[in-house]
Amino acid sequence: MRERFLTSETVDADSVRDTILASWWRSRRWNVEADKLQIQDRHDTDLDGPLTRSALPVLRTLVGHLEGQPISVILTDAQGTVLTRLSADSQLDRHLDSVMLAPGYSYAEKYVGTNGIGTALEGGRPMHVFGHEHYAENLEDLACAAVPIQHPISGKTVGAVDLTCWRKDAGQLLIALAKTTSDQIRQALLMDGGEREYQLLQAYLRACRRSTGIVLALNGDVVMMNDHAQLALDPMDQSVIVQHLSEALATGTTATVSVQLPSGASARMRCRAVGTPGLGAGGVARVRLDDVPRAVPVRNRPPARLVLPGLVGNGALWVRAAQQVDAALVAGEWLVVEGEPGTGKVAVLRAVHHRRTPAEPFHVLDADDAGDPGWAAAVRRELAATSGCVVIRHVDQLHGRRLTALVQSLSQAKAAGTALRVCLTTGVAQPAGELVRLLNHFPRTVRVPPLRHHVEDLQVLVPFLLSRLQVNAVVCSPAAMQLLSRSSWPGNVAELVQVLREVVQQHRSGVIEPEDLPPRVRTVSRRVLTPIESLERDAIVSSLIDNNGNKVAAATALGMSRATIYRKIHEYGIVAKGS
């Protein structure tokens, strides 16, 4: 199957694990060469950092238990760079040296293709890769099982532990052993960092008790801020404040500093270090906001930015939809929320519920699960409740007896005079037949707009989503934001979340530039592309990036004529340097 994939032949998806096939496609999009390794030298990486120091006792104990077994135990950082490698088998060690699976070299998926370390970090979950599942043929004699390591306080992925052996010696217990080792390293990190985290927490709580204003605290793994900070600062302002606090701690600055915020407000910040410098210490800052231009205080900004709890955006269509949902549920009306996939239909309903009736239950049933024998009984059970809100998603996917049964259950609940609020979500489609009868029970329909109809909200939506992804030190450059704004976003907000997740997996601090965005975002095509066209588009974008926007060089690298690449760039709406 791997050979068929590499020669662009049809691959039987049932013969290859989904996770492996998805990784092969990513490897192809990254232009990883299957017939030779192009390992990245990362010897500027600190190989003796806190993760290594905490993990080494755990790894040495494991190697001691594995004495006589041809298994190598490998620790990497979050970017897949090998920090240390322990093994008692000299033959395996020599082979791993030959493929540069050694300290100082990166086994990230974008460099090596499908492999235990890179694919586990890319997917954020345990991964085992055996033999020919590796993308690079140089690795097909090996088997590996890797598990990401999450920091016990922040939850961020800080590295991975990998067990590698010969393919012939592999077994399913390899992944279980890697999971156990990852848990032990996580516990070791907690033990080693516990005192520092405790000191920071105590300093933060003291500052909160002494101040009614904005208080923040951070170290290399944790960011804390009080309620006042979260209410007075939007996500972009929070990111800038955190960045300045990090810089102040790094330079030892304790004097009051002035900070100009993206919202237009200015702030004065005073920092105090906590703990011993150089050992992962953090600090606490108190922040005072000055007025924004035209003397409008930041705390008195129009509330449209935070429409409902957990939702941002001030586009007219978006705000109107949120207000209509709010009004309907306050009136106790049964409601249909209509919109394209990924627009946030359930998110709006959940936000209104948490705003108005947070103490009552909120349950979501998915019509996609209607094939489950117990689904109809679950619907009847939820509709029998006397309070709260029940949401039934994707009702436009119901047909036949299942749709008829739902109509009957709703009719019975309505006839009983229930106080339960019932909401449906549906795609943008003309209802017909029994579906019309179902919708007749709902006096009001609210349409949630697609993202392309309120694309101006990206200015607040992008930093807000980055903060939700627990990335506090990443901001989006104006050029990257312009590219995001030009995309048609067929998958709406759900697609934007996925794009940002992909970006921050590779770019965890600093500024997101256009070249950091996935190829599909670097185009402005006005039609939905086929899978083959999407692959071709991604290959062209990657080649243009590799060749600094030189279309002739990109065409040569792809083996296509200059006329063809110009036509494809125009057809797919590719935005490239010099275009």
N, C-alpha and C positions, 0 to 999 in steps of 0.2 A: 504493500500500500504506500509506503514511503517513497519507493522508486516511482510509482505511478504519479504521486503528488509532485515530485520534483520534475517530472517530464510533462507536467500539465495535463495528465490524463485524468479521467473520472475516478474518484476515490469513493469506495463503498463506505459510507459513514458508519454503518453497523460494524465494520471491521476495525475501526480505530476509535479509541476513547474520545469523547467530546472534548475533553480538556487538552488532549494531545493535538487533535486536528485544529482546534482554535489556536494553539501555540504555533503549529506549522504555518498557519495563515499569517500570524503576526511576524514570524521569522521571515517569510517571503516579503511582507510589506517593508520590513527593515533592511531588505537586501542582504541578509546574512548568506554567506557562501557555504554551501553544503559540503563541498569537497575539500575545504581547508579551513583551519581555525584562524580567526583574526582577533586574538585575545588583546584586550586593552590593558596596558601597563598603568597601574594605579599606585606606584610606589611612593607617591606623595601622601598617601593615606596614613593616618596614625594607626599603626597596627597594635599599639599597646594602650588603647583607650579604656574607658570604664567598662565597656561590654566585654572586652577581652579579659580584663582583670577579674571580673565577676564570673565569667564562664569557664576559665581555665581549670579551676579545681573540679568542676562538674565533668568537664571533658576528660581530664586525666583519670578520674575515677572510672568513667565509662570505658576508656581504653584498657584500664587494668582488668576490668571484668571481661573484656573481649580478647584477652591474651591468647595468641595463637590463631585468631580469626583474621582472614584477609579483608578487613574493613577499615576504611580511613574515616576519621571523624573531623569534620571541617566546620569552621565558624566563619561567617561573612558579615559584613555590615549591610545596611539597608539598600545599598546600591549593588550588592552582589560581589563586592571586593573581598577576596579571601584574607582573613585576619590571621588565622592560624590553622595548621593541619597536623593532626596527630595520628600515627599509625604504627603498628608493630610488624608490618609486612613489607620487607624491602623491595620485593618485586612490584607490588602495587604502587609503592612510593615512586619508583623509577618511572612507571607508566604515567602516573599523575604529573610528574615533572615534565614528561615529554609533551603532555597536552596542556601544560601551564596551569593546571588546577593547583595553584600554589600561592602562598602569601604574596600580596601585592598585585595580583591580577584579578580582573573582574570577569565573573561568569554571568553577568546580566544577560537577559534573554535577547536584548537588542544587539549584542555583540556575538553571542555564541549560538543563538537559536534555542530550540527546545532543550532544556536540561533541568535537573531537579532544582538547583539553586535559583536560577533566573526565573523559571516558570512558577515556582512557589511564591517568590517575591512579587511577580507580575500579577498573579491571581489573588495574592493575600491569603492563601490557605495551604495546608499540607499537600505535597505533590510527590509522586514517585514516577520515575522515568526509567524504563527498562530497555536496554539494547537498541534496537532499530527505531524505537520511538524518539531517540535523540535526532535532532535536525542535522547535526554535523556528523559525517560518517566516521570521523576520528574518535568519536565517543561511543560507538556502537558496541564495544566490548565491555562497557561498564553498565552498572545499574546504580541508581542513586535515589535516596528518599530525603526530602528536605522539608522543614517546617519553619515558617516565619516566627520570629521572637518579638512579642509585643512588650513594650515597657509597662511594668505593673502599675504605674501611676497615671501616665498620660494615655496609655493605650496605643501609642504610635509604634509602628514597626521599626525596630532598631537594628534588625539583622536576621540571620537565618542559621540554623544548624542543619548540617547535611551529613548523611552517612552514605559513603560510596564503596562499592565492592565490584568484583568481577560479575559480569552478567550471569554466568553459570552458577554463581553462589547466591544469587538474590532470592529473597523470599518475602512474603507479605508482611512478616513481622518487622521488617526493616522500618516501615513507616511508623509502626506503633512505638518502636524504640526511639525514633527521632522525636515523636510527640512528647514522650516522657522526658527526654533530655531538654527539649525546649521549655517545658514546664519547670524543670529544675533550675534552668538558667534564669527564667523569669523570677523565681523565688529568690535566687541569689542576688539579682539586681535589686529586689525589694529590700533585702537585708542590708546590702552595701549602701544603698541610697536612702534608707529609711531615716537616718539621723538628719541628713541634709534637708529632706522633705519636711520633717517635723519642725526643724528650726524655721524654715521658710513659712510654714503654715502658722506657727505661733506669732511670728513677726507680722504676718498679714492680718491676723485676727486682732492683734493689738492696734494696728493702724486703723482698722475698721471701727474699733470701739472709740478711738480718739478723734475720728473725723466723720463728718456727715457728707463729705464730698466724694470724689472719685478716688478709688484705691485699686491699684493693680500690684500683682506680685508674679515673678517668674524666675525660673532657672532654665537649664537646658532642656528639661523635659515637661515642665508644668507651667501653665498660665492660669492665674486666678484673677477675677475681677468682681467687685461687688455689684449689687443691683443698680446702684446709681450709675456706674460706668456703662452697664449694658443698656440702660434707658437713655442716657444722655449722648452716647456715642454710637454712630452707625458703624457697620462692620468695617468700612474703609478707614474711618477715623481710629477705630480700635487697633487695626493692623499697624497704622503709622505710629501710634503711641507705643505699642509693644516693640516695634523696631527701634524707636529712640531709646526706650528703656534698656533694651539689649545693648545698644551702642554705649550708653552711659555706664553700664556695669562693666563692659569690656575695657573702657578707658579709665575707669575709676572716678568718673565725674560725680560729685555730690552737690554741686551748686545748682541753683534753680536755672532751668533752661527753658527757652521759649520754643514752641513747636507750632508750625502752621499746618492746619489739617485740611484734607481734601474737600471737606464740606464748606470751607471758607472761614471756619472758626479758628481762633488761635488758643493755645493752651500753655500754661506754665506748669512745669513738672519738676518735682524735687525727688531725688532718688537716694536710697540708702541700701548699701550692700548687706547681705546676710550670709554668715558663714565664712569659711576660710578661702581667700582668693586662690584660684587655680585648681580647686577641687570640685568643680561643678557647682559653685556657690551661686546664689541668685540674689534677688533684691526686691525691695518694695518701693513703690512710687505713689506719691499723692499728686493729683492733677487738679488744677483749677482752670475752668474754661472762661475765656473772655467772650465778649459779644461777637457774633458774626457780622459781616458788613451790613449796613443799614440798620444797625442796632437791634437786630432780631436775635434774642438769645437762642443758643442751640437747643435748649430744652423746650423752647416754644415753637420749634419748627412745625409746619403743618403735619398732622398725623398720617397723611396719606402714604408716607414712606413705609410705615408699619400698619398695613391695612387691617390685619387680624393677627392674633398671636402666632408667631412663627412664619408669617408671610410678609413679603416686601413687594413694593412696586407702586408707582403712582400714575401709570398709564390710564387714560380715561376709561377705556373698555374694561380693563382689569379691575379697576376700583368699582365701576358700576356693577360688574358681575358679583364681586364680593359683597357689595351692599345689598343687592337683590337677594342673594342667598341668606344673608343675615336677616333681612326683613321677613322673608318667608318663614324661616324657622322660629323667629320670635313670635310670629302670628300663629304658630302651631300647624302650618299648612304642610301637607305632603308635597314633596318637591321632586322634579326631575332635573338633574344637572347634565347638560349636554355639552359635548366638546370632543375634539380630536384626542387620540391617545397621548398621554404625557402632559396634558395642559394643567393638571392639578385639581381635578374635579373633587376627588376624595379629600385632598389636602384642604380645600376651602371649607368643605362640610365639617371636617374635624376641627378646623380653627374656629369656626362659628360655635360649634358645640362647646369647645373648651372656654370660649369667651362668655357664653351665656349660661350654660348648665354644666360646669366642670365636675360636679359631684355625681351626675347621673351617668349610666353606662353608655358607651358608644361602641357599636359592633358593626363590622363590615363582613358581608357575605359576598363571595365572588361567583357569578353565574358560570364562569369557566369551570367551576368545580361541580356543576350540576350532574355530571356523570357519576359522581360518588353516590352510592346507594343511600347514604345518610343525609344527603344535602337537603332534600325536601323536608325531612323531619326537623333539621336544624332551622330551616326557614319558619316552619310552624311554631317551633319553640321560641324563637326570637320575637315573632309577631304576637305571641301570647303575653309578652312583658307589658307592664302597665306604665312604664316611664322610660325615658332615655331616647336614643336615636339609633335606628337600624338603617344601614346603607347596603343596598344590593347593587353590586357593580356589574357592568357589561350585560345588562338585560337584553340588549339587541342581539346577543349571541344565543339566546334561548329559542327553541323551536319545539313544535309538536306538543307532546303530552307534558313535558316539563314546563313549558310556557303556560299551558292551560292550568296546570296545578298551581302555579304561582298566582295567576289571576284569581282562582278560587280562594286561595289562602288570604289574599289581600281583601277580597270582597267580604269574607267572614270577619276579618279584623276591623274593617270599616263599619260593618253592620253592628258590631259589638260596641261601637263608640269609644274605641281605645284612645288614650291620651298619648300614645307612642307616636313619635315623629318618624315617618318612613320616607326615605329618599332613594331614588334610583339614579344610576349614571348610565349614559348611553353615548354611543358615537354619533357623529353627524350623519344621519341617514333618514330617509323617508320611511316612517313606520307603515306597516301593512298588516292586514289580517288580525290575528289574535293580539299582536303587539299593540295595535291601536286600542283594543279593549283594555289592555293592561294600563296604558297611559291615561285612559279616561278617568282613572281613579285619582289622578294627580292634577290639581287645578292650575299649577304654575310650572313653567319650564324656564330655567336660566341657562344661558349659553356662555360657557367659559371661553374666552377668545384664545386662538392659537398664539404662540409666542411671537410669530412674525407680525402680528397685528398690534403688539405693544412692545416692540423690540427696544424702545427707548428705556424700558425697565432694566435692560442688561447692566446699565451703569450702577444700579444698586443691587441687582440680583446676583451678579458675578461675585462681588466681595462677600455678600451674605452667604452664598453657597460655599465659598472657600472657607469661611469661618465654620460652617456646619460640617465641613470635611475635616475639621480640627487642624487647619493649616492657617496659622496666624502670622506667618512671616512671608507670605506670598501676595504680591499685588500684580495687577494686569496693566501692561503698558498701553498707552493710547493707541499705538499701532495694532496691537493684538485685539484691543477692544473694538477697533474699527472693523477688523476682519470678522469678529464674532457678530457684530451688528449687521454685516452684509450677508450672513448665512440665512437661508430660508427656514432652518430648524424644522424639518418635517417631523422629528420626534419630540418637538416642543421642549418644555423644561426638563423632562426626563432625559432627553438627549443631551442637553446642556450639562446636567449633573454628571452624566457619564463622561463627557468630554473633559470636564474639569478634574474628574477623578483620574482619568488617564494622564493628564498633564502633571498633577501633583505627585503621582507615583514616581515620576522621573525628575520633578522640579519642586523640591520641598522648601525652598527659600528664595528670596530675591524677587526679580521681576519677570513675569511671563512675557516673552516676546513672540512675534508671529511664527518664528521657526519652531517654537515649542509646541504649537498647536498641531493636532492630528491633521493629516492630509485632507480629510473630508470637510474640515472647517475652512481650509484655504481655497475653497471654490465657492462660486455663487451661481451654480447651475439652477435653472428654474424648473427642472423636471426631475422625477425620481429615476435614479440610475439603476440598471440591472446589476446583479452581483459581479458579472464579468466587467462591466463598464466601471464599477466602483474600484475594482482591483487595478484596472488600467489607469484610472485617474490617480489612485494613490501612488502607483509606480512612477508616473510622470512627475507628480509633486515631489516625491522623494528624490528623484534624479535632478530636478531643478534646484532643490536645496543643496544637494551634494556638489552641484556645479555652479553655485552662487548665481543662479538665475540665467546662466548662459544656455539658451535654448538649443543652439547647435551642438554644444558639448553634451547636453542632456539627451538629445536625439541619438547621438552617436553611442552613448552609453546604453541606451535602450534598444539599439539596433533598428531604429526607425528613421525614415527620411525627415529632412527639415520641414518639408511641406506638410507631412503627416502630423508632426508634433505641433505646428502652428494651428492646424485645423482642430486638433484635439484640445488644445488650450482654449480655443474659442468655444468649442462645443461644450466643454465641461465647465466653463467659466472659471478657470484656474487663475488665481491671483499670485503672481510671482514677481520677484525683483526685476525691474526693467520692463514690466508689462504694463 
